[in-house]
């Protein structure tokens, strides 16, 4: 979980490249950590890139924790952005 929190710290500082690296490490170390999938998806949404991957990550977060409203919100926002780019 430490990698996840380091990722959050970098995200808050606006260092999205480092945040991405640590979210990926968190997922690798704890593949069931739904928050890491969601936060990496949100990072891609924020950068407006890798939206297909962002959607996949958000879906994985929901698969791990279907009742989390934040994950549903992330997925909906990603899909809205994807639709405006098409």
C-alpha positions in Angstrom: 0.0 0.0 0.0 3.0 2.3 0.5 3.5 2.6 -3.3 -0.2 3.6 -3.6 0.2 6.4 -1.1 3.5 7.6 -2.7 1.6 7.7 -6.0 -1.1 9.8 -4.3 1.5 12.2 -2.9 3.1 12.7 -6.4 -0.4 13.2 -7.9 -1.2 15.9 -5.4 2.1 17.6 -6.2 1.2 17.5 -9.9 4.0 15.1 -10.8 1.9 12.7 -12.8 4.7 10.7 -14.3 6.0 9.7 -10.9 2.4 9.1 -9.7 1.8 6.8 -12.7 5.0 4.8 -11.9 4.0 4.3 -8.3 0.4 3.4 -9.0 1.7 0.7 -11.4 4.0 -0.6 -8.7 1.1 -0.7 -6.3 -1.0 -2.8 -8.7 1.9 -5.1 -9.3 2.5 -5.7 -5.6 -1.2 -5.8 -4.6 -3.3 -6.8 -7.6 -6.5 -6.6 -5.6 -6.0 -3.0 -4.5 -8.9 -1.4 -6.3 -8.0 2.1 -5.3 -4.7 1.9 -7.3 -6.6 0.9 -10.4 -9.1 3.7 -10.0 -6.4 6.3 -9.3 -4.4 5.3 -12.3 -7.5 5.5 -14.4 -8.2 9.0 -13.0 -4.6 10.0 -13.7 -5.1 9.1 -17.4 -8.4 10.9 -17.4 -6.7 14.0 -16.0 -4.1 13.8 -18.7 -6.7 13.1 -21.3 -4.7 10.2 -22.7 -4.7 6.4 -22.7 -8.5 6.5 -22.3 -9.0 2.9 -23.4 -6.6 1.8 -20.7 -8.2 4.2 -18.3 -11.6 2.6 -18.9 -10.1 -0.9 -18.5 -8.6 0.2 -15.2 -11.8 1.7 -13.9 -13.7 -1.4 -14.8 -11.1 -3.5 -12.9 -11.5 -1.3 -9.9 -15.3 -1.8 -10.1 -14.8 -5.6 -10.5 -12.9 -5.6 -7.3 -15.4 -3.4 -5.4 -18.7 -3.0 -7.2 -20.3 -0.8 -4.6 -17.8 2.0 -4.7 -19.5 5.1 -6.1 -16.1 6.9 -6.8 -15.1 4.1 -9.2 -18.5 4.4 -11.0 -17.9 8.2 -11.2 -14.4 7.7 -12.6 -15.7 5.2 -15.2 -18.6 7.6 -16.3 -16.3 10.6 -16.6 -13.8 8.6 -18.7 -16.6 7.4 -21.0 -18.0 10.9 -21.4 -14.5 12.2 -22.4 -14.0 9.3 -24.8 -17.4 10.1 -26.4 -16.4 13.8 -26.9 -13.1 12.7 -28.6 -14.8 10.5 -31.1 
